[in-house]
Amino acid sequence: MTNHDTHAQPHIVSAQVYFMIFGALMLCTALTVWISFIDLGFLNTIIAITIAVFKATLVILYFMHVRYGSRLIWLIAAAGFFWLILLLALGMSDYMTRQPITFPSG
């Protein structure tokens, strides 16, 4: 019987990588705040969500170590994103089809 380790060895990430990701997250946060003061109409929301998705991707890939994980970990992370998109799409479709509430005057 061979002495093979059936568990994967943890991937060691240098502190420099963590500091670079942290810097990127802080830069994206500052960018989000800066963009919020500029009136771009409906594009403000789209830009803010795009930056938020980018930040979430960095957190998932590096701080949750999905980047160094197996294919099964990638599949589970992708399934989570799929369900998030599905729930947001269903919620927005419900929200967009509702009639505005009107209150009686007087």
Contact map, one row per residue, 1 for C-alpha under 8 A:
1110000000000000000000000000000000000000000000000000000000000000000000000000000000000000000000000000000000
1111000000000000000000000000000000000000000000000000000000000000000000000000000000000000000000000000000000
1111100000000000000000000000000000000000000000000000000000000000000000000000000000000000000000000000000000
0111110000000000000000000000000000000000000000000000000000000000000000000000000000000000000000000000000000
0011111100000000000000000000000000000000000000000000000000000000000000000000000000000000000000000000000000
0001111100000000000000000000000000000000000000000000000000000000000000000000000000000000000000000000000000
0000111110000000000000000000000000000000000000000000000000000000000000000000000000000000000000000000000000
0000111111000000000000000000000000000000000000000000000000000000000000000000000000000000000000000000000000
0000001111100000000000000000000000000000000000000000000000000000000000000000000000000000000000000000000000
0000000111110000000000000000000000000000000000000000000000000000000000000000000000000000000000000000000000
0000000011111000000000000000000000000000000000000000000000000000000100000000000000000000000000000000000000
0000000001111100000000000000000000000000000000000000000000000000000000000000000000000000000000000000000000
0000000000111110110000000000000000000000000000000000000000000000000000000000000000000000000000000000000000
0000000000011111110000000000000000000000000000000000000000000000000000000000000000000000000000000000000000
0000000000001111111000000000000000000000000000000000000000000000000000000000000000000000000000000000000000
0000000000000111111100000000000000000000000000000000000000000000000000000000000000000000000000000000000000
0000000000001111111110000000000000000000000000000000000000000000000000000000000000000000000000000000000000
0000000000001111111111000000000000000000000000000000000000000110000000000000000000000000000000000000000000
0000000000000011111111100000000000000000000000000000000000000000000000000000000000000000000000000000000000
0000000000000001111111110000000000000000000000000000000000000000000000000000000000000000000000000000000000
0000000000000000111111111000000000000000000000000000000001000100000000000000000000000000000000000000000000
0000000000000000011111111100000000000000000000000000000000000000000000000000000000000000000000000000000000
0000000000000000001111111110000000000000000000000000000000000000000000000000000000000000000000000000000000
0000000000000000000111111111000000000000000000000000000000000000000000000000000000000000000000000000000000
0000000000000000000011111111100000000000000000000000001001000000000000000000000000000000000000000000000000
0000000000000000000001111111110000000000000000000000000000000000000000000000000000000000000000000000000000
0000000000000000000000111111111000000000000000000000000000000000000000000000000000000000000000000000000000
0000000000000000000000011111111100000000000000000010001000000000000000000000000000000000000000000000000000
0000000000000000000000001111111110000000000000000000000000000000000000000000000000000000000000000000000000
0000000000000000000000000111111111000000000000000000000000000000000000000000000000000000000000000000000000
0000000000000000000000000011111111100000000000000000000000000000000000000000000000000000000000000000000000
0000000000000000000000000001111111110000000000110010000000000000000000000000000000000000000000000000000000
0000000000000000000000000000111111111000000000000000000000000000000000000000000000000000000000000000000000
0000000000000000000000000000011111111100000000000000000000000000000000000000000000000000000000000000000000
0000000000000000000000000000001111111100000100010000000000000000000000000000000000000000000000000000000000
0000000000000000000000000000000111111110000100010000000000000000000000000000000000000000000000000000000000
0000000000000000000000000000000011111110000000000000000000000000000000000000000000000000000000000000000000
0000000000000000000000000000000001111111000100000000000000000000000000000000000000000000000000000000000000
0000000000000000000000000000000000011111100100000000000000000000000000000000000000000000000000000000000000
0000000000000000000000000000000000000111111100000000000000000000000000000000000000000000000000000000000000
0000000000000000000000000000000000000011111100000000000000000000000000000000000000000000000000000000000000
0000000000000000000000000000000000000001111111000000000000000000000000000000000000000000000000000000000000
0000000000000000000000000000000000000001111111100000000000000000000000000000000000000000000000000000000000
0000000000000000000000000000000000110111111111110000000000000000000000000000000000000000000000000000000000
0000000000000000000000000000000000000000011111111000000000000000000000000000000000000000000000000000000000
0000000000000000000000000000000000000000011111111100000000000000000000000000000000000000000000000000000000
0000000000000000000000000000000100000000001111111110000000000000000000000000000000000000000000000000000000
0000000000000000000000000000000100110000000111111111000000000000000000000000000000000000000000000000000000
0000000000000000000000000000000000000000000011111111100000000000000000000000000000000000000000000000000000
0000000000000000000000000000000000000000000001111111110000000000000000000000000000000000000000000000000000
0000000000000000000000000001000100000000000000111111111000000000000000000000000000000000000000000000000000
0000000000000000000000000000000000000000000000011111111100000000000000000000000000000000000000000000000000
0000000000000000000000000000000000000000000000001111111110000000000000000000000000000000000000000000000000
0000000000000000000000000000000000000000000000000111111111000000000000000000000000000000000000000000000000
0000000000000000000000001001000000000000000000000011111111100000000000000000000000000000000000000000000000
0000000000000000000000000000000000000000000000000001111111110000000000000000000000000000000000000000000000
0000000000000000000000000000000000000000000000000000111111111000000000000000000000000000000000000000000000
0000000000000000000010001000000000000000000000000000011111111110000000000000000000000000000000000000000000
0000000000000000000000000000000000000000000000000000001111111111000000000000000000000000000000000000000000
0000000000000000000000000000000000000000000000000000000111111111110000000000000000000000000000000000000000
0000000000000000000000000000000000000000000000000000000011111111111100000000000000000000000000000000000000
0000000000000000010010000000000000000000000000000000000001111111111000000000000000000000000000000000000000
0000000000000000010000000000000000000000000000000000000001111111100000000000000000000000000000000000000000
0000000000000000000000000000000000000000000000000000000000111111110000000000000000000000000000000000000000
0000000000000000000000000000000000000000000000000000000000011111111110000000000000000000000000000000000000
0000000000000000000000000000000000000000000000000000000000011101111111001100100000000000000000000000000000
0000000000000000000000000000000000000000000000000000000000001100111110000100000000000000000000000000000000
0000000000100000000000000000000000000000000000000000000000001000111111000000000000000000000000000000000000
0000000000000000000000000000000000000000000000000000000000000000111111111100000000000000000000000000000000
0000000000000000000000000000000000000000000000000000000000000000010111111100000000000000000000000000000000
0000000000000000000000000000000000000000000000000000000000000000000011111110000000000000000000000000000000
0000000000000000000000000000000000000000000000000000000000000000000011111111000000000000000000000000000000
0000000000000000000000000000000000000000000000000000000000000000010011111111100000000000000000000000000000
0000000000000000000000000000000000000000000000000000000000000000011011111111110000000000000000000000000000
0000000000000000000000000000000000000000000000000000000000000000000000111111111000000000000000000000000000
0000000000000000000000000000000000000000000000000000000000000000000000011111111100000000000000000000000000
0000000000000000000000000000000000000000000000000000000000000000010000001111111110000000000000000000000000
0000000000000000000000000000000000000000000000000000000000000000000000000111111111000000000000000000000000
0000000000000000000000000000000000000000000000000000000000000000000000000011111111100000000000000000000000
0000000000000000000000000000000000000000000000000000000000000000000000000001111111110000000000000000000000
0000000000000000000000000000000000000000000000000000000000000000000000000000111111111000000000000000000000
0000000000000000000000000000000000000000000000000000000000000000000000000000011111111100000000000000000000
0000000000000000000000000000000000000000000000000000000000000000000000000000001111111110000000000000000000
0000000000000000000000000000000000000000000000000000000000000000000000000000000111111111000000000000000000
0000000000000000000000000000000000000000000000000000000000000000000000000000000011111111100000000000000000
0000000000000000000000000000000000000000000000000000000000000000000000000000000001111111110000000000000000
0000000000000000000000000000000000000000000000000000000000000000000000000000000000111111111000000000000000
0000000000000000000000000000000000000000000000000000000000000000000000000000000000011111111100000000000000
0000000000000000000000000000000000000000000000000000000000000000000000000000000000001111111110000000000000
0000000000000000000000000000000000000000000000000000000000000000000000000000000000000111111111000000000000
0000000000000000000000000000000000000000000000000000000000000000000000000000000000000011111111100000000000
0000000000000000000000000000000000000000000000000000000000000000000000000000000000000001111111110000000000
0000000000000000000000000000000000000000000000000000000000000000000000000000000000000000111111111000000000
0000000000000000000000000000000000000000000000000000000000000000000000000000000000000000011111111100000000
0000000000000000000000000000000000000000000000000000000000000000000000000000000000000000001111111100000000
0000000000000000000000000000000000000000000000000000000000000000000000000000000000000000000111111100000000
0000000000000000000000000000000000000000000000000000000000000000000000000000000000000000000011111110000000
0000000000000000000000000000000000000000000000000000000000000000000000000000000000000000000001111111000000
0000000000000000000000000000000000000000000000000000000000000000000000000000000000000000000000001111100000
0000000000000000000000000000000000000000000000000000000000000000000000000000000000000000000000000111110000
0000000000000000000000000000000000000000000000000000000000000000000000000000000000000000000000000011111000
0000000000000000000000000000000000000000000000000000000000000000000000000000000000000000000000000001111100
0000000000000000000000000000000000000000000000000000000000000000000000000000000000000000000000000000111110
0000000000000000000000000000000000000000000000000000000000000000000000000000000000000000000000000000011111
0000000000000000000000000000000000000000000000000000000000000000000000000000000000000000000000000000001111
0000000000000000000000000000000000000000000000000000000000000000000000000000000000000000000000000000000111
